[in-house]
Amino acid sequence: MIARRNRCSAPDEEPGVGVDAGLGWGYLAAMPITPHIVVQGAERAVTFYRDAFGAEEIDRIPTPDGRLMSVQLRLGEGFLHVADEFPEMGVLAPPSVGGTPVVLSLEVADADAVFAQAVAAGASARQPPADMFWGDRHGQLEDPFGHRWNVSQHLRDVPHDEVVAAAAALFS
């Protein structure tokens, strides 16, 4: 699990001090979230995630009509489940619902390399990698299936008050 402070760390927090139920300040708690995403063409998506992010297929559950109910992928230390659309059950991909409000985030050792690899595999660059005021090198992609991905590499710790001031300046 990530051992650095999250972006909402209390500025006076002592290193190693606990968490606020995983909901506020402190170190990130060991509470993994496994996204289950829906795509149009799960078989193609599995290939894309392998080529773009180095995903490894762990398991799959096909249905009799040839669709994939779930393909479990390992991405680094995390997991991602990919499924075909099942419109009869209201299970729809971003293009079927007009886009997505969700962004999936990858924290990687080399944001530029992962970003370039994903673009080469077919992703579209929404925001090329750049050094950000919160201390990460960060870029955003859209995969061929309508899902958005942040690709971030931690460069330096930035004091909370500096992050808040920079965000205020950006949005004022």
C-alpha positions in Angstrom: 0.0 0.0 0.0 1.1 3.6 -0.5 3.2 4.8 2.4 3.2 8.5 1.7 0.6 11.0 2.9 -2.5 11.5 0.8 -3.2 14.9 -0.6 -5.5 15.8 2.3 -3.0 15.2 5.1 -3.3 17.4 8.1 -0.3 19.7 8.1 0.6 19.1 11.8 0.2 15.3 11.6 3.1 13.3 13.0 4.6 10.7 10.6 3.2 7.3 11.3 0.1 8.6 13.1 -3.1 6.8 12.3 -6.0 7.5 9.9 -9.3 9.2 10.3 -11.3 6.1 9.3 -9.8 6.3 5.9 -12.0 9.4 5.2 -9.8 12.4 5.9 -6.3 13.1 7.0 -3.5 10.7 7.6 -1.8 7.9 5.8 -3.8 6.0 3.3 -5.5 3.1 4.9 -5.1 -0.4 3.5 -8.6 -0.4 2.0 -8.2 -1.4 -1.6 -10.9 -0.6 -4.2 -11.2 -2.8 -7.2 -12.9 -1.0 -10.1 -15.3 -3.0 -12.3 -15.6 -1.3 -15.6 -17.9 -1.9 -18.5 -16.7 -1.7 -22.1 -18.0 -2.3 -25.6 -15.6 -5.2 -26.5 -14.1 -6.7 -23.4 -11.8 -9.0 -25.4 -10.2 -6.0 -27.2 -10.1 -4.1 -23.8 -8.1 -6.9 -22.2 -5.5 -6.6 -25.0 -5.5 -2.8 -24.7 -4.9 -2.8 -20.9 -2.2 -5.4 -21.3 -0.4 -3.3 -24.0 -1.1 0.1 -22.4 -0.5 -0.7 -18.7 1.1 -4.1 -18.5 -2.1 -5.8 -17.1 -1.9 -9.5 -16.5 -5.1 -11.6 -17.0 -5.9 -13.6 -13.8 -9.4 -15.1 -14.6 -12.4 -14.7 -16.9 -16.0 -15.6 -16.8 -17.6 -16.0 -20.3 -21.3 -16.2 -20.9 -22.9 -18.7 -23.4 -23.5 -15.9 -25.9 -19.8 -15.1 -26.2 -19.8 -12.0 -24.0 -17.5 -11.7 -21.0 -19.2 -11.2 -17.6 -15.8 -10.5 -16.0 -12.2 -10.5 -16.8 -10.0 -10.0 -13.7 -6.7 -8.2 -14.5 -3.8 -7.5 -12.2 -2.4 -4.0 -12.6 0.8 -3.7 -10.5 -0.4 -4.4 -7.0 -4.1 -3.7 -7.8 -6.9 -5.3 -9.8 -9.3 -4.3 -12.5 -12.4 -6.2 -13.6 -13.5 -5.6 -17.2 -17.0 -6.7 -18.5 -18.9 -6.5 -21.8 -22.1 -4.5 -21.9 -25.3 -6.3 -20.8 -27.9 -3.7 -21.8 -30.7 -6.1 -20.8 -29.5 -5.7 -17.2 -28.7 -1.9 -17.4 -24.9 -2.6 -17.5 -23.6 -0.1 -20.0 -20.3 1.3 -21.2 -19.4 5.1 -21.3 -20.3 5.5 -25.0 -23.8 4.1 -24.3 -24.4 6.6 -21.5 -22.8 9.7 -23.0 -19.4 9.5 -21.3 -18.1 8.9 -17.8 -17.7 11.1 -14.7 -15.1 8.7 -13.2 -11.4 8.9 -13.6 -9.2 5.9 -12.7 -5.8 6.8 -11.3 -2.5 4.9 -11.7 0.5 5.9 -9.5 3.6 4.7 -11.5 7.4 5.0 -11.3 7.6 6.7 -14.7 4.6 8.7 -15.8 6.0 9.7 -19.2 6.9 6.2 -20.2 3.5 4.8 -19.1 1.7 7.6 -20.8 3.6 7.1 -24.0 3.0 3.3 -23.9 -0.8 3.9 -23.4 -1.0 6.3 -26.3 1.0 3.9 -28.5 -1.6 1.2 -27.5 -4.5 3.4 -28.7 -5.3 5.8 -25.8 -6.0 9.5 -26.5 -4.0 12.1 -24.6 -6.4 14.5 -22.8 -3.6 16.2 -20.8 0.1 15.4 -21.5 2.3 14.7 -18.5 3.5 17.8 -16.7 4.9 18.7 -13.2 2.0 19.7 -11.0 1.8 22.0 -8.0 0.8 19.1 -5.7 4.2 17.4 -6.3 3.3 14.8 -9.0 4.1 14.5 -12.7 0.6 14.0 -14.0 -1.2 13.4 -17.2 -4.7 12.2 -18.3 -5.7 9.7 -21.0 -8.9 8.4 -22.4 -8.8 4.8 -23.4 -10.5 3.5 -26.6 -13.5 2.4 -24.5 -14.3 5.8 -23.0 -12.7 5.4 -19.6 -10.4 8.2 -18.4 -7.1 7.5 -16.6 -4.8 9.7 -14.6 -1.2 8.6 -14.8 0.9 10.1 -11.9 4.4 9.9 -10.7 5.2 11.3 -7.2 8.1 13.7 -7.4 8.1 15.6 -4.2 6.1 16.2 -1.0 4.4 19.7 -1.0 3.2 21.2 2.3 -0.6 21.2 2.5 -0.9 24.9 2.8 1.0 25.4 -0.4 -1.2 22.9 -2.3 -4.3 24.8 -1.0 -2.9 28.2 -2.0 -2.0 26.9 -5.5 -5.4 25.4 -6.0 -7.1 28.6 -4.9 -4.9 30.6 -7.4 -5.8 28.2 -10.2 -9.5 28.4 -9.6 -9.8 32.1 -8.8 
